[in-house]
Amino acid sequence: MAKLADSDDLRCGGRMFTASEIALICEVVATCRGVSRKELANTISELLGWRRANGSLKEAECLLLLARLQAQGLLQLPTKQQTRPAGSVTSIPHTDAGQAGVALSGSLEMFAPVCVERVTDGEARQRFRELVGRYHPLGYKVPFGAHLQYLVWIGRPEPAVAGCLQFSSAAWRIQARDRWIGWDDSTRAHHLQQVVNNNSRFLLLPWVQIKNLASATLAQALRCLPADWQAQYGITPLLLATFVDAARYSGGCYRAANWVEVGQTSGRGRQDRQHRHSSQPKRVFVYGLRRDAQARLRGDSGRS
């Protein structure tokens, strides 16, 4: 049987797996013939007690772990079913709801109130996908892991969708973020789920040119996110992190909303563990959802 080339490959979703757990996973895959990858992931997550704080199984993370183990030659997974994996670009039908609207420009007060509405039903989900797919520079991709999506609404002259916003689970290692918090590997593994990434997709529609709308949207989202994330995943986040492509954007809306710039990324992709630089470095901003966010993320529970 093949052996893992690098012990770092035993870590997935913030958890380090022991050799005996890996052996158990390989045994389950070998003996459970005829079941789908999804069924294997749920079976293994249940067996290992790999759950989110709200009790749901970590299916997406387990699928990633299984793929890594197969790449190392430790097991052979069943053939993939024809579904869209996390991170894949998906084709989105164009509808009338996604057509460009009337140009809107002026001061924020002319279009108030601004609100963010969580995407919870099929119609809103389809609208989010279409708008991001058609108008965001990176298009729409199937989200990886935990995530929440919102539509941005303006109230005047009549209610209208002005943009989209997506929050997602945090990347495992971001040097600038981790240095600012004061994390070592073990502390990060324990507290990573309390960090959420902002703007895995942040879109204001191209015909919407409303001054200060971006910072107002962020402010509204920050009021909603902690309770929404807690309700969905059983975890109350302490810190938001975001990445700004300096070649495209100035990051001014984050500074206006009191975010702190802490450095830049290395240019590695989210799952790049082989140090292949796959993207341009981006500036890193963070926002504490509590005054003592840094202390709590370091495990200093003595502060309140």
N, C-alpha and C positions, 0 to 999 in steps of 0.2 A: 504493500500500500504506500502511496506517495506521502511525503511529509510536507508540512507547511514550510515555505521558504523563509518566512519572516514572522516572528511572534506577534507583530503589530496586526497581522491579518486575523488574529483571534479576537480582536476588538470590533464590536459593531453596535451601533445605536447606544453608545455610552456604557456598554457592558463588556467585560473581559471574560471570555469563555475558556474554561480549563480543558486540559487534554482529555479528561474523562467525559466532559460534556460534548466535545467534538466527536469522540468515539461513539457516544450515544446517538448523536445526530446522524452520523454515517450509518449506524445500524438501523435506525428508523427508516431512512431513505431506502436502504437496501431491502428491507423486509416489506415495506408498504408499496408494493408494485400496483400499478393500475389507478393510483390516485393522482390528482392534479398537484401542481406546485403550490397552489393556494391552500389546498387541503393539507399538504405536508407542512407548510409554514404554520398553519393554525395548530396542527397536532403537536409540532415541536415547541411552539410558544407555550402551549398549555402544559406540556410535559415539564418544561424548564421553569414554569412560572414567570415567563417573560411578558409582563403586562405594563400598561400605562397606569398612571395613578388613579384613573377612573375605572380600572378593571378590564379594559378592552385589551385584546391580544395585540402584540406588536407584529402584525402580519407583514407589513411592508419592510420593516427592518430585518425580519427573519428571511424573507425572500432574498434580500441583498446578501445576507450571510451565506445562504445556500449557494448563491451564484459564485461567491468568492471561493467557497470550499470546492465547488466543481472546477473552477479555474485552476486550483492547486492540484487537481487530480485525486482528491480525497473521496469523491462520490460522483455518481452519475444521476442527474435529475431527469424526470420524464420530459418529453418534448413539450415545448411551450405551446399553450393554447393561443389562439388568435385574439389576444387582448392587447390593449395599449399599456406598455409598462410605464412606471414613473419616469418622468424626464423626457418622454418621447413627444415629438411634435405631432399634433393631431390636426386633421383636416376639419375645418369648421364651416358649415353651410352659411352662406350670406343671406340675410333676411332684411325685410324693410326696417326692422327695429335697429339694425346696425348701420343703416345708411347715415351719411353725414347730415348733421342738422344745420339750423340757421346759425350763422356766426354770432358769438356772444362775447362782448368785450366791455370793459368798464371796471368800476370799483366793486369790491366785494359786497358792499352794502346794497347795491342795486339788485343783487341776486339772492340775498339772504332770505331764509335761513339755509345754511349748508348742513347736511347731515350724511352720515354713513350708515348704510343699511346692510346687515349681514346677509349673505347669500345662503338661503336655506331651502329653496324649492327648485324644481326643475326649470321653470321659466326664467328665474333670476340667474341660475347657473348657466343656462344656454346663452343668456344675454352677456354675462361676464366673459364667457369663452369667446363669443363672437367679437366683442369690442376689443379684447386683448389680442385676439388672433389677427384682427384686421389693422389695428392702429398702434400696437406696441412694437418698438423696434425688434424685440426678441421673439415676438409672436406668443402664442399660447402653448404651454407644455403641461403634460400631466404632472401635478404637484407630487413631490416626494415627501412621505411621512406626514406628520401633523401639519395642518394648515387651516386658515380661515380666510374667506374671501368676502369683500364688501363692494357694493356699488355706492358711488358718490352722487348725491342728489343736491340740486339747487332748488329753491322754492319759488323764485320769480324769474321772468314774468308769469311763468307757469311751471309746475314741477317737471324736472327733466334730469336725466342721468348725465352727469358731467365727467365721470371717470370711474376707475376701478382700482382697488387696492387689495393686495394679498399679503398675508403674514404666513411664515412657515417655520418649521423646526430649525434650530440653530445648527450651523456647520460645526464639525467636531473640533477643528483647531484653526483659530485665527490669531496669529501671534500678537497683533496690535491690541485686539480685544482682551486676550488672555493676560497680557502684560499689564493693561490698565486695571483689570480686576484684581490681579495678584494671584493667578491660578498656577498650580502645578498639575500634573496629569491626574493624580488621584482626586484632587479637589474638583477639578473640572468634570471628571466622570460622575461625581456625586451630585453636582449642581447644574449640569448643562441643560437639563430639561426646563430650568427656570429662566432660560434665555430664549428669546424669540427673534427671528430675523424679520425685519420690515422690508418692504418693497422688493420681495422676490418678483413682484410685479406692481408697479405704481404708474398709473396712466391717467393723465388728464386729456380728454379728447382734443384732437388738433384744432377743431373749430371753436374751442372754449378758451378764450384769452382773458380770464378774469384775474385781476391783480390780487395777489395774496391768497388765491384759492388753494394752492398747494399746502401752505403752512396751516391754513384753517382746516383743511382735510386731515392733516396729521394730528392736529389738536383734538378734533372730534374722534378720530380713531383711537387715540390714547385713552379717551374716557371710556370707550366701549370694550377695548381689547381684554383687560385683565379679567373682567367678569365673564366675557364670552369664552375665553380660553379655559378658564376654570370650569365653566359649565360643560364644555366639550371634552376636555382632557383630564380634568381633576387636578390641574396644577395652576397655581397663580403665578404668572411670570413676574420677575423682578427687574429684568433689563431687556431693552430692545437694542438690536444692532442692525446697521444698514450699510450698504456699500454703494458708493457714488462713482460713476465713471467720469473722471475729470475731463476726458476728451469731449464729453457730451454735455455735462451739467456742472454747475458751480457749487451745488450743495447749499445754496442760499436759503431754501425753504426749511432745511434742517436747522441751520443756525438761527433762523427766525423763530423756530419752535423750541429753542434752547437745547438742542442736541450738542454733544461734545465730540469734536474730531480727535481721534486717538492714534492715527497712523494710517497705514495702507496695507492692503493684502499683498501676499507674495506673488500672486498671479496663478496659483494652483486652482484647479477646479475643485468643486465640493467634495468629490470622492477620490481625489488624486492622492494616493498614498505612495506612488512611485516617484514623486517629485518631478513629474513632467509638467512644465509650466504651460498651461493650456488657455490662459486668458490674460488680458491686460490687468496690471495691478489697479486696484480701486481704493479710494479713500474710505476709511472706516469711521463711522459715526456711531455713538451709543447714547442711549437715553435711559436713565434710571427711573423706574416706576415707583420707587421709594427712595427717600433720602439716604437710607442705610443699605442700598442695593449692593454696593461693593462689599461691605462688611458681611452681609448675609451670604453672598455668593462665595466668600472665602470661608464660610462656616463659622463666622463670629456671631453666635446667637446671643451674645451678651448685650448687644445693642438693640434698641427698640425703635 
